[in-house]
Amino acid sequence: MTARTGRQYLEGLKDDRTVWLGNEKVNVLENPVFAGSLKGMAGYFDWQNAHADDCLVEDPETGKPMSASLIVPRSADDLQRRHRAFDRFARYSNGMLGRTPDYVNVTLAGFVGRSDIFTAKGDTVYADRLKCFYREVVEKDLSLTHTIIHPVVDKAMPDTEGVNGQLALKVVRRTKDSIIVRGAKILATLGPFADELFVYPGQPQPPNVDPATLLAFSIPMGTKGLITLCRDHYGVATSPGDQPFSSRFDEQDAFMIFDDVEIPLDRVFIDGDLDVYNGLMRHGWAANIMQQTCIRAAVKLEFAYELCARMAQATNSDRRPDTAALLGELWGYGCLTRSAIKAAEADARDWGNGAFFCSDEPLRALRAQMPGWMVRANEIIKAIGSHNLLATASIEAIDNPEIGPLINAFMPGANGMSARERAKLFRTAWDFAGSALGGRVELYERFYLASAPRNFALDHMFAQMSGQWTQFPELMAELGVV
């Protein structure tokens, strides 16, 4: 099986996974709360088939179609082929889905591309295991979620020490053919709706870290002892016309508990090796993954701009200087995002082992700026939409023979826009920026690639390590100032 349909994806969720929603253990496929989200995720797989020219490529080993997100990039052409796929995938939700399967696929393909990190000490076992898993994902078109962060109780202490260390996921015992792990990890977005949970390094660890916590592996979501604890679900059972995002695109976030979970050795990719654990994140991870994340962000910002422009037209305010300034600001964020992606792709290079990734500098700079831009985009939507976001009838009300005629008479848009068109526009804007799901997505944008302050600080440290800052002493030397 390759390039699954939505129906095949849903069939794959029939397993013994343990999922908690509130105080209830639920069957994902049968619980009505999840129905809209499952339809939305199934739609993703149908979308990739409907747009096969962009989303699918020929598997070089079998000749069958596979997701272009699983390309192991070896050339500029490979990056451009992935670019087309990422853009098309993002347009399925207009960027509102942040953890579609192509996200973790890109990470996995990048690790395979840098298999030399696993084999640097001469042992090929872990690299071979990873490649076998990669082949399984390609051939089954699996949906992966990931969880890479240790849950921290006390931020004054290291992630794996003291009370934090009591929670950290670690190996607690071993058998001839497996390791048994206990602890917790956060945050598995798409958790209850994925086929597999891929655990891999989240950030470099210090030399004195407990080696039992240095792990990378993947297991089916139905593995015994793996518990998926969901947050409140923000999906709603309403028509897509009234809430196009909330009705389909709550991808869920989950706290993952490992209650003595057995991991077969053939699914263990890092086991206590600090050099490999730290090396994976330092040598190309960001350059690889951020092509996908930034293209998704560009699609979302461009959609937000179009939404705001149309709202302004609906109130005939698009030529007012204050509104036009907001629209220009929002357009600029999308344009700058596309420019950074273009620059990163233009300066792509071999990062080692033939893995051809983007230049990471433009994308790292974008990663630090993007949380602020996304929050600002929502502010602009609310400023331009103003009270109209709250004074909009539902599509179902417009279709009601009793109240519908009055809504059509009293709630039209400017310049001949019908009440129905106006309602679709402002309800979509509210769902994007103001609904429960919109609030969750805004928080997600703030932290899904680490916080902006942390990324700014990292960018400063990387810049200082580059050793290229000589303009000031050169100026003083030119002026003869001692």
C-alpha positions as CSV (number, residue, x, y, z in Angstrom):
1,M,0.0,0.0,0.0
2,T,1.2,3.5,-0.9
3,A,-0.4,6.9,-1.0
4,R,-3.4,5.9,1.1
5,T,-6.9,7.3,0.6
6,G,-8.9,8.8,3.4
7,R,-10.9,5.6,3.9
8,Q,-7.7,3.6,4.2
9,Y,-6.3,6.0,6.7
10,L,-9.4,5.6,8.9
11,E,-9.2,1.8,8.6
12,G,-5.6,2.1,10.0
13,L,-6.9,3.7,13.2
14,K,-8.7,0.5,14.2
15,D,-6.4,-0.7,17.0
16,D,-6.2,-0.9,20.8
17,R,-4.8,2.6,21.5
18,T,-5.5,4.1,24.9
19,V,-6.9,7.6,24.6
20,W,-8.3,9.8,27.4
21,L,-10.5,12.8,26.7
22,G,-11.4,14.5,30.0
23,N,-12.2,11.8,32.5
24,E,-13.3,9.3,29.8
25,K,-11.4,6.6,28.0
26,V,-12.6,6.9,24.4
27,N,-12.6,5.0,21.1
28,V,-11.2,7.5,18.7
29,L,-13.3,6.3,15.7
30,E,-16.6,6.0,17.6
31,N,-16.5,9.1,19.8
32,P,-18.7,11.8,18.2
33,V,-16.5,14.6,19.5
34,F,-13.7,13.6,17.1
35,A,-15.8,13.1,14.1
36,G,-15.0,16.4,12.4
37,S,-11.3,16.1,13.0
38,L,-11.2,12.5,11.6
39,K,-13.1,13.7,8.5
40,G,-10.5,16.5,8.2
41,M,-7.6,14.2,8.5
42,A,-9.1,11.7,6.1
43,G,-9.5,14.6,3.7
44,Y,-5.8,15.3,3.9
45,F,-5.1,11.8,2.4
46,D,-7.7,12.3,-0.3
47,W,-6.2,15.7,-1.0
48,Q,-2.8,14.2,-1.7
49,N,-4.3,11.8,-4.3
50,A,-6.5,14.5,-5.8
51,H,-3.3,16.6,-6.3
52,A,-1.0,13.8,-7.1
53,D,1.1,15.8,-9.5
54,D,2.2,18.0,-6.7
55,C,2.0,15.8,-3.6
56,L,3.2,12.4,-4.9
57,V,6.4,11.1,-6.5
58,E,7.6,7.8,-7.7
59,D,9.2,5.7,-5.0
60,P,12.7,5.0,-6.4
61,E,12.7,1.5,-4.9
62,T,9.2,0.2,-5.9
63,G,8.0,2.6,-8.6
64,K,4.8,3.1,-6.7
65,P,3.5,6.6,-5.7
66,M,4.8,7.9,-2.3
67,S,4.4,11.3,-0.5
68,A,6.9,13.8,-1.9
69,S,7.5,14.8,1.8
70,L,9.4,11.6,2.1
71,I,12.0,12.5,-0.5
72,V,15.5,12.3,0.9
73,P,16.9,15.5,-0.7
74,R,20.1,15.1,-2.8
75,S,19.8,18.1,-5.1
76,A,18.3,21.5,-5.7
77,D,15.7,19.7,-7.9
78,D,14.6,17.6,-4.9
79,L,14.1,20.7,-2.8
80,Q,12.0,22.3,-5.5
81,R,9.9,19.1,-5.9
82,R,9.3,19.1,-2.1
83,H,8.5,22.8,-2.2
84,R,5.6,22.2,-4.6
85,A,4.3,19.4,-2.3
86,F,4.6,21.5,0.9
87,D,2.8,24.3,-0.7
88,R,0.0,22.1,-1.9
89,F,-0.3,20.3,1.4
90,A,-0.6,23.6,3.3
91,R,-3.4,24.8,1.0
92,Y,-5.6,21.9,2.2
93,S,-6.1,23.8,5.5
94,N,-4.7,27.2,4.4
95,G,-2.0,26.6,7.0
96,M,-4.2,26.0,10.0
97,L,-3.0,22.5,10.4
98,G,0.5,22.7,11.7
99,R,1.3,19.0,12.1
100,T,0.0,17.3,9.0
101,P,1.9,14.0,8.3
102,D,4.3,15.8,5.9
103,Y,5.9,17.6,8.8
104,V,7.3,14.5,10.6
105,N,7.9,12.8,7.2
106,V,10.4,15.5,6.4
107,T,12.2,15.0,9.8
108,L,12.4,11.3,9.2
109,A,13.7,11.7,5.6
110,G,16.3,14.2,6.9
111,F,17.6,11.8,9.5
112,V,17.9,9.1,6.8
113,G,19.8,11.6,4.7
114,R,22.2,12.2,7.6
115,S,22.6,8.5,8.4
116,D,26.4,9.2,8.7
117,I,25.7,10.7,12.1
118,F,24.5,7.3,13.3
119,T,27.4,5.5,11.8
120,A,30.2,7.9,12.8
121,K,31.7,5.3,15.3
122,G,31.6,2.5,12.8
123,D,28.3,0.8,14.0
124,T,25.6,0.6,11.3
125,V,23.0,-1.1,13.4
126,Y,21.0,2.0,14.3
127,A,21.2,3.6,10.9
128,D,20.0,0.3,9.3
129,R,17.0,0.2,11.7
130,L,16.1,3.8,10.9
131,K,16.2,3.1,7.1
132,C,14.0,0.0,7.6
133,F,11.5,2.1,9.5
134,Y,11.7,4.8,6.8
135,R,10.8,2.2,4.2
136,E,7.8,1.1,6.3
137,V,6.5,4.6,6.4
138,V,7.0,5.0,2.7
139,E,5.3,1.8,1.7
140,K,2.4,2.1,4.2
141,D,2.0,5.9,4.0
142,L,1.9,6.1,7.7
143,S,0.7,9.1,9.6
144,L,3.4,10.0,12.3
145,T,3.1,12.2,15.3
146,H,6.1,13.1,17.4
147,T,6.9,14.0,20.9
148,I,10.3,15.4,21.7
149,I,10.2,17.5,24.9
150,H,10.5,16.5,28.5
151,P,7.7,17.7,30.7
152,V,9.2,20.2,33.2
153,V,7.8,20.9,36.6
154,D,10.6,23.1,38.0
155,K,12.1,25.4,35.3
156,A,14.9,26.3,37.7
157,M,16.3,22.8,37.3
158,P,17.6,20.9,34.2
159,D,15.0,18.9,32.3
160,T,16.3,15.5,33.4
161,E,17.3,16.2,37.0
162,G,15.4,16.4,40.4
163,V,11.7,16.4,40.2
164,N,11.9,16.8,36.4
165,G,14.0,13.7,36.1
166,Q,11.3,11.7,37.9
167,L,9.0,12.5,35.0
168,A,11.5,12.2,32.1
169,L,11.1,9.3,29.7
170,K,13.9,6.8,30.3
171,V,14.9,3.2,30.0
172,V,14.0,1.3,33.2
173,R,15.0,-2.2,32.2
174,R,16.0,-4.3,29.2
175,T,15.3,-7.7,27.7
176,K,17.1,-9.6,25.0
177,D,15.0,-8.1,22.3
178,S,13.6,-4.8,23.7
179,I,13.9,-1.9,26.1
180,I,11.2,-0.9,28.5
181,V,10.6,2.8,29.0
182,R,8.7,4.8,31.6
183,G,8.0,8.5,31.9
184,A,6.2,11.2,29.9
185,K,6.8,13.4,26.8
186,I,5.1,16.4,25.4
187,L,3.4,17.5,23.1
188,A,2.0,15.0,20.6
189,T,0.0,17.1,18.2
190,L,-2.1,14.8,16.1
191,G,-1.6,12.2,18.7
192,P,-4.9,10.4,18.8
193,F,-5.2,10.5,15.0
194,A,-1.7,9.2,14.1
195,D,-0.6,5.7,13.3
196,E,2.9,6.0,14.9
197,L,4.5,8.0,17.7
198,F,8.1,9.0,16.7
199,V,10.3,10.0,19.6
200,Y,13.6,11.8,18.8
201,P,15.9,14.5,20.2
202,G,14.3,17.8,21.0
203,Q,17.4,19.8,22.0
204,P,21.1,19.1,22.8
205,Q,21.8,17.6,26.2
206,P,24.8,18.3,28.5
207,P,27.6,15.7,28.9
208,N,26.4,14.7,32.4
209,V,22.9,13.8,31.3
210,D,21.5,10.4,32.3
211,P,22.2,8.3,29.2
212,A,18.9,6.4,29.9
213,T,17.0,9.5,28.7
214,L,18.9,9.7,25.4
215,L,16.4,7.9,23.2
216,A,14.9,7.8,19.7
217,F,12.4,5.3,18.6
218,S,9.0,4.8,17.0
219,I,6.0,2.7,18.1
220,P,2.4,2.2,17.0
221,M,-0.1,4.3,18.9
222,G,-1.8,1.2,20.0
223,T,1.2,-0.1,21.9
224,K,0.4,-1.5,25.3
225,G,1.2,1.0,28.1
226,L,1.2,4.0,25.8
227,I,-1.4,6.5,27.1
228,T,-2.6,9.5,25.1
229,L,-4.1,12.2,27.4
230,C,-5.9,14.8,25.2
231,R,-6.6,18.4,26.0
232,D,-10.2,19.7,25.6
233,H,-11.3,19.2,22.0
234,Y,-12.1,22.4,20.1
235,G,-13.7,20.8,17.1
236,V,-17.4,21.6,16.7
237,A,-20.3,19.7,15.1
238,T,-21.4,22.4,12.7
239,S,-21.4,23.1,9.0
240,P,-18.1,23.9,7.3
241,G,-19.7,27.1,5.9
242,D,-20.2,28.4,9.4
243,Q,-16.9,27.3,10.9
244,P,-14.6,26.0,8.1
245,F,-11.7,25.3,10.5
246,S,-13.2,24.3,13.8
247,S,-15.5,21.8,12.0
248,R,-12.6,19.9,10.5
249,F,-9.2,20.9,11.7
250,D,-8.7,20.5,15.4
251,E,-5.6,18.3,15.1
252,Q,-5.6,17.7,18.9
253,D,-2.6,17.9,21.3
254,A,-1.8,15.2,23.7
255,F,0.4,14.6,26.8
256,M,2.0,11.2,26.3
257,I,2.5,8.8,29.3
258,F,4.7,5.7,28.9
259,D,3.6,3.2,31.6
260,D,6.4,0.6,31.2
261,V,6.1,0.5,27.4
262,E,8.1,-2.2,25.6
263,I,10.0,-1.0,22.5
264,P,11.4,-3.7,20.2
265,L,15.1,-3.2,19.5
266,D,14.5,-2.9,15.8
267,R,12.5,0.3,16.5
268,V,15.2,1.8,18.7
269,F,17.4,4.3,16.8
270,I,19.3,6.0,19.6
271,D,20.0,4.3,22.9
272,G,22.2,6.4,25.2
273,D,24.6,7.8,22.6
274,L,25.1,11.5,23.4
275,D,27.1,12.3,20.2
276,V,24.3,11.0,18.0
277,Y,21.6,12.5,20.1
278,N,23.1,16.0,19.9
279,G,24.4,15.7,16.4
280,L,21.1,15.1,14.8
281,M,19.7,18.5,15.9
282,R,22.9,20.4,15.2
283,H,23.7,19.2,11.7
284,G,20.9,19.9,9.4
285,W,17.6,19.3,11.3
286,A,16.5,22.9,11.1
287,A,17.7,23.4,7.6
288,N,15.7,20.4,6.5
289,I,12.5,20.8,8.5
290,M,12.0,24.5,8.2
291,Q,11.5,24.4,4.4
292,Q,8.1,22.7,5.3
293,T,7.3,24.9,8.3
294,C,8.0,28.2,6.5
295,I,6.1,27.3,3.4
296,R,3.1,26.4,5.6
297,A,3.5,29.8,7.3
298,A,3.6,31.6,4.0
299,V,0.4,30.0,2.8
300,K,-1.3,30.9,6.1
301,L,-0.1,34.5,6.1
302,E,-1.2,34.9,2.4
303,F,-4.6,33.5,3.3
304,A,-4.9,35.9,6.3
305,Y,-4.0,38.8,4.0
306,E,-6.7,37.8,1.4
307,L,-9.2,37.4,4.2
308,C,-8.5,40.8,5.6
309,A,-8.6,42.5,2.1
310,R,-12.0,40.9,1.4
311,M,-13.4,42.0,4.8
312,A,-12.2,45.5,4.1
313,Q,-13.9,45.4,0.7
314,A,-17.1,44.1,2.4
315,T,-17.2,47.3,4.5
316,N,-15.9,49.5,1.7
317,S,-12.9,50.5,4.0
318,D,-10.0,49.1,2.0
319,R,-8.9,52.5,0.7
320,R,-9.0,54.2,4.2
321,P,-5.4,55.0,5.1
322,D,-5.5,53.2,8.5
323,T,-7.0,50.0,7.0
324,A,-4.7,50.1,3.9
325,A,-1.7,50.3,6.3
326,L,-2.8,47.2,8.1
327,L,-3.3,45.3,4.9
328,G,0.1,46.4,3.6
329,E,1.7,45.3,6.9
330,L,0.1,41.8,6.7
331,W,1.0,41.5,3.0
332,G,4.6,42.3,3.9
333,Y,4.8,39.4,6.4
334,G,3.8,36.9,3.7
335,C,6.2,38.5,1.2
336,L,9.2,38.4,3.6
337,T,8.4,34.8,4.4
338,R,8.5,33.8,0.7
339,S,11.7,35.8,0.3
340,A,13.4,34.0,3.1
341,I,12.4,30.6,1.7
342,K,13.7,31.6,-1.7
343,A,17.0,32.7,-0.3
344,A,17.3,29.5,1.8
345,E,16.7,27.3,-1.3
346,A,19.0,29.3,-3.5
347,D,21.9,28.9,-1.0
348,A,21.1,25.2,-0.3
349,R,24.1,22.9,0.0
350,D,25.4,19.4,0.9
351,W,25.3,19.2,4.7
352,G,27.1,16.0,4.7
353,N,26.6,12.4,3.4
354,G,25.0,13.9,0.3
355,A,22.0,15.4,2.2
356,F,21.1,18.5,0.3
357,F,19.3,20.9,2.7
358,C,18.4,24.6,2.6
359,S,20.7,27.2,4.0
360,D,19.5,27.5,7.6
361,E,20.2,31.2,8.3
362,P,17.2,32.8,6.5
363,L,14.9,30.1,8.0
364,R,16.3,30.4,11.5
365,A,15.8,34.2,11.4
366,L,12.2,33.6,10.1
367,R,11.6,31.1,12.9
368,A,12.3,33.7,15.6
369,Q,10.2,36.4,13.9
370,M,7.2,34.2,12.9
371,P,5.5,33.9,16.3
372,G,5.1,37.6,16.5
373,W,3.9,37.9,12.9
374,M,1.2,35.2,13.5
375,V,-0.1,36.9,16.6
376,R,0.0,40.2,14.8
377,A,-2.0,38.7,11.9
378,N,-4.8,37.8,14.3
379,E,-4.7,41.3,15.7
380,I,-5.1,42.8,12.2
381,I,-8.0,40.4,11.5
382,K,-9.8,41.6,14.6
383,A,-9.0,45.3,13.9
384,I,-10.3,45.1,10.4
385,G,-13.2,42.8,11.2
386,S,-14.2,44.8,14.3
387,H,-17.8,44.3,15.5
388,N,-18.7,42.6,12.3
389,L,-16.9,39.5,13.5
390,L,-19.6,39.2,16.3
391,A,-22.6,40.5,14.3
392,T,-22.8,37.8,11.7
393,A,-25.6,35.4,11.1
394,S,-25.0,31.7,10.5
395,I,-25.4,30.2,7.0
396,E,-28.2,28.0,8.4
397,A,-30.1,31.0,9.7
398,I,-29.8,32.7,6.2
399,D,-31.4,29.5,4.8
400,N,-34.2,29.6,7.3
401,P,-37.4,30.7,5.5
402,E,-38.6,32.7,8.5
403,I,-35.5,34.7,9.5
404,G,-33.6,34.4,6.3
405,P,-35.3,37.2,4.4
406,L,-34.7,39.6,7.2
407,I,-31.1,38.7,7.4
408,N,-30.7,39.3,3.7
409,A,-32.4,42.7,4.1
410,F,-30.5,43.9,7.1
411,M,-27.1,42.3,6.9
412,P,-25.6,42.7,3.4
413,G,-22.1,43.8,2.6
414,A,-21.0,46.9,0.8
415,N,-21.0,47.3,-3.0
416,G,-23.7,44.8,-3.6
417,M,-22.3,41.9,-1.5
418,S,-25.0,39.5,-0.4
419,A,-25.6,38.7,3.3
420,R,-24.6,35.1,2.5
421,E,-21.2,36.2,1.1
422,R,-20.7,38.6,4.0
423,A,-21.5,35.9,6.5
424,K,-19.1,33.3,5.0
425,L,-16.3,35.9,5.0
426,F,-16.7,37.2,8.6
427,R,-17.5,33.8,10.1
428,T,-14.3,32.3,8.5
429,A,-12.3,35.2,9.9
430,W,-13.6,34.7,13.4
431,D,-13.0,31.0,13.2
432,F,-9.4,31.7,12.0
433,A,-8.6,34.2,14.8
434,G,-11.2,34.3,17.5
435,S,-12.8,30.9,18.1
436,A,-11.6,28.4,20.6
437,L,-9.6,26.7,17.9
438,G,-8.3,30.0,16.7
439,G,-7.0,30.7,20.2
440,R,-5.3,27.3,20.3
441,V,-3.7,27.8,17.0
442,E,-2.3,31.2,18.0
443,L,-0.7,29.7,21.1
444,Y,0.6,26.8,19.0
445,E,2.2,29.4,16.6
446,R,4.0,31.0,19.6
447,F,5.8,27.9,20.7
448,Y,5.7,25.1,18.1
449,L,9.3,25.7,17.0
450,A,10.4,26.9,20.5
451,S,9.7,30.4,21.9
452,A,10.7,33.5,20.0
453,P,13.1,34.7,22.8
454,R,14.9,31.4,22.9
455,N,15.2,31.4,19.1
456,F,16.5,35.0,19.1
457,A,19.1,34.1,21.7
458,L,20.2,31.0,19.7
459,D,20.4,33.1,16.5
460,H,22.7,35.6,18.4
461,M,25.0,32.8,19.6
462,F,25.2,31.2,16.1
463,A,26.0,34.6,14.6
464,Q,28.8,35.2,17.1
465,M,30.2,31.8,16.4
466,S,30.4,32.5,12.7
467,G,33.4,34.8,13.3
468,Q,32.5,37.3,10.5
469,W,32.1,40.4,12.6
470,T,35.0,42.6,11.7
471,Q,33.4,45.8,10.5
472,F,33.9,47.8,13.7
473,P,37.7,47.2,14.0
474,E,38.1,47.7,10.3
475,L,36.4,51.1,10.6
476,M,38.7,52.1,13.5
477,A,41.7,51.0,11.6
478,E,40.7,53.0,8.5
479,L,40.3,56.1,10.7
480,G,43.6,55.5,12.3
481,V,42.0,55.3,15.8
482,V,44.1,53.3,18.2
